[in-house]
């Protein structure tokens, strides 16, 4: 997985989104329901974020794949300690990548990839869960446009990776006969995915599409991760809506 962002910006981005997540959960009841993770209370969401940061850090240091941890087994400690615990988790990933070397190949669920791929993966997941926490606690959600664009890019890269169907068999439903789905931000060329018999192809650009979603880059991120519906203020869908709905139903990470 390659990023248009330099490692230093990914580091900044992970700290920015972890900080936003901390602000969203600070002082909130542990049992607050998280509507976008419907089985989880806020404590489990906090535990998951800090737990996966530590898991990714250990994976990078050891250079081997490790069992995926159970979010319900994570222990973030007392709520007053959540900010420190979350910052320490993000720092663990950052330091592991820096010490190992951003370009050093390590194991990932898609095969050998540069260690920085885990920094990017953690940024993406933390950003999405920042929204989950903000939505649950009625807190403002913010993400810089360059980070939001990279989260979208990483999401589409995963779906286009040949190994992805082995991890998520439902992704085989994304194959098609050349149908094209476009995602166009208010500024920039955007993305087009093509559903081929062999799998998904992703490209940048304002190419023609059978269905097009136009919105801010942040809203496109949230639509692609199924956090908000593809309609509402500032969102516009033109073309084959059924094609878009089918994509969203089978593209969950």
N, C-alpha and C positions, 0 to 999 in steps of 0.2 A: 504494500500500500504506500503510495507516494503522496506527499502533501505539497501544495503550493506555498505553504507557510514554512519558514525556517524553524529549526528546533527551538531557538530562543523565544519565538512567538508562541509556539505550542506550550512552552513552559509558562509564559505569562498567561496564556489562555486558561490553562488548567488552574492556575492560582486565582484568576479572575472568577471562573465559574465555581470553584470551591468556595471562594469568599461569598459569592452570591447565594450559594446553597446554605452556607452558615447563617447569613442574614435572614433567610427565609424560615429557618427552623429554630432560631434562637428564641428562647422564652415561650415556645409553643408547647401545648400538652403532648405528651408522648403518644397518646392513643388517638390523636387527630387522624381521621380517615383520609387516605390519599386516593381521590377519585380516579386518577389516571393509572394507579396501580391498585385496583379495587380490593385486593385481599390484604393489603399492607396498611398497618398503622404507621405513623410518622417515625416511630422508633426503628421499625424494620427498614424503612427507606434510608435513614441515617446510617444504620448498621451496614446496609448493603454497600453504600458509597465508600465508607471508610474501609470496609472489608475488601472490596475489589481493588482498591488502590494498593493495599498491602499485598494482596495476591499477585497483582501484576508486577509489583516491585520484586517479589521473591522469584517469580518466573524469569524476569530479566536477569537477575543476579545468577540464578542457577543455569540459565540457558536451556531449560527443558520445560515441557508441558506439565502442568500440575492439575489435579482435580479441581473442578469448578466448585467454589465454596457455597454452602447453603446460607442464603440471607437470613433465615430464621435463627441460625446459630451465631450470628454476629452479635457482639456485645460492645456497644459504643460507650458504655458507662453511664454515669449520671448526666442528665441534660446540661448541667452547668459545665461539664467537661467536653461536651460535643464539639465546640469550636476548636479546642486544642487537638482533640483526637482526629478530626477531619483534616486539619492543616498538616498534621504529622503524616497522615496517609498520603496526601498529595505530594508532600515533600519526599516521601519514600520512593514513589515512582520516579520523580524528577532526578533524585540523586542516583538511583539505580541505573537510569539511562545514561546519565552523565558519566558515571564511573565505568560502565560497561563499554560505552562508546555508541553514539547514536546510530552509526552505520554498521555496527557489529550484528551479525545475523544471530537470531535466537529463535526458539520455537514459538509458533503461533498456531491457532486452530486452522489456518490456511497453509501451513507449511513454514519453512524458514523465511523470516522477514527481518529487516533491520530493527534493532531495539526501539528506535523512535516510533515504530508502528504501534507499540503498546502505549506510549505517551499520547499518541493521537487517538487511540481507541478509548483511553480513559477520559480524555477531554470530551469526546463525543458523548459518552455515556453520562458523564458528570453534567454536561450541558442539558441533556434531556431530563435528567433527574432534578436539576435545578428548577426546571419548569414545573415538574411534578410537585416539588416542595412549595414553590411559590403559589401555584394554583390551589394547593390544599390549605395554605395559610393566608390566602388573600394578600400576598406580597408581590411587589412589582418584579417582573422577570425581564432581565436585560441581557443581551449578548451582542458583542460587536459584530458588524457585518462580515468582516473577514473570517471570524471564527465560525459564524453560522454557515457561511459558504463552505468552509472546510468540513464541517459536520455533515452537510448534505453530500459533499463529494465522497467522503469516507463511507457513508451509508450506501451510496450507489455503487461504489467500488466493491464493497462486500457482496452485494447482490449479484454483481457481474462476475465474481470470482468462480472459476470452475468447481472449486472444492466446496462452495457454499451449500449446494444441494445435498451433500452428504451430511452436513450438520443440520440443515433444515429441509427435510424432504418436501415440505409444502411449497418450497421455492420452485420446484419443478413446474408448478402451475403458472409460473411467470413466463414460461416458454410460449412462443406464439408463431405467427406467420408474417412477421414484419411490421406488426402494429407499433406505432410510435407515440410516446407520451412525453410531453414537454413540461418543464418547470421553469418559468421565467420570472426572475426578480424585477423589482422596479428599476434597478440599475444593473447592468451587466448582461452578458449573453445568455446565461442560464445553462440548463442541461436538457438533453433528450435521451431517453432510453428506448431501445428498440427490442421488441420481443421476437427472437428468432427461434427456429426449431432447435438450435444448439444451446440456447440460453440467452441471457440478457446482454446487450451491448450498451455501453454508456459513452456519451460524447458531450463535449461542451459546444454551445453555439445556439443560435436562434433558428435552427432548421425546422422545416415544416413538421407538424405532428397531427395525429388523429384526434388528440385531446390535449389541451393546453391549460395549465394552472398558472395564473398570474397573481403575484402577491409580493409583499416585502420578503426579503431573504429569511427573516426570522419566522414569518408565518409559513413559508414553504418548508422550513425545517420541521415545524410543528405538524404540518399536514403529512409530510413524509413519514414521520414517526407516530402518526395516528393519535396525536394529542389534541388536535382541533379538527373539525370537519372542513372540507374544502369549499366552504361558503361563508358568507358573513362580510362585515365591513373590510374593504380593502382586498378581498379575495374574489377572483373571477375564474370560472371554468367555462371554456368554449370547446365544443366538439363532443366526442363520444363519452358521455359521463359514465356509462356502464363499464367502459374499458378502464377508466380511472378507478372506479370502485373495486373492480376485480384486482387491479394492481395493489391497492391499499390493503385489501383483505388477505393477500398472500405474501406481503413483503415485510412482515414484522421481523425484527432482529431478536 
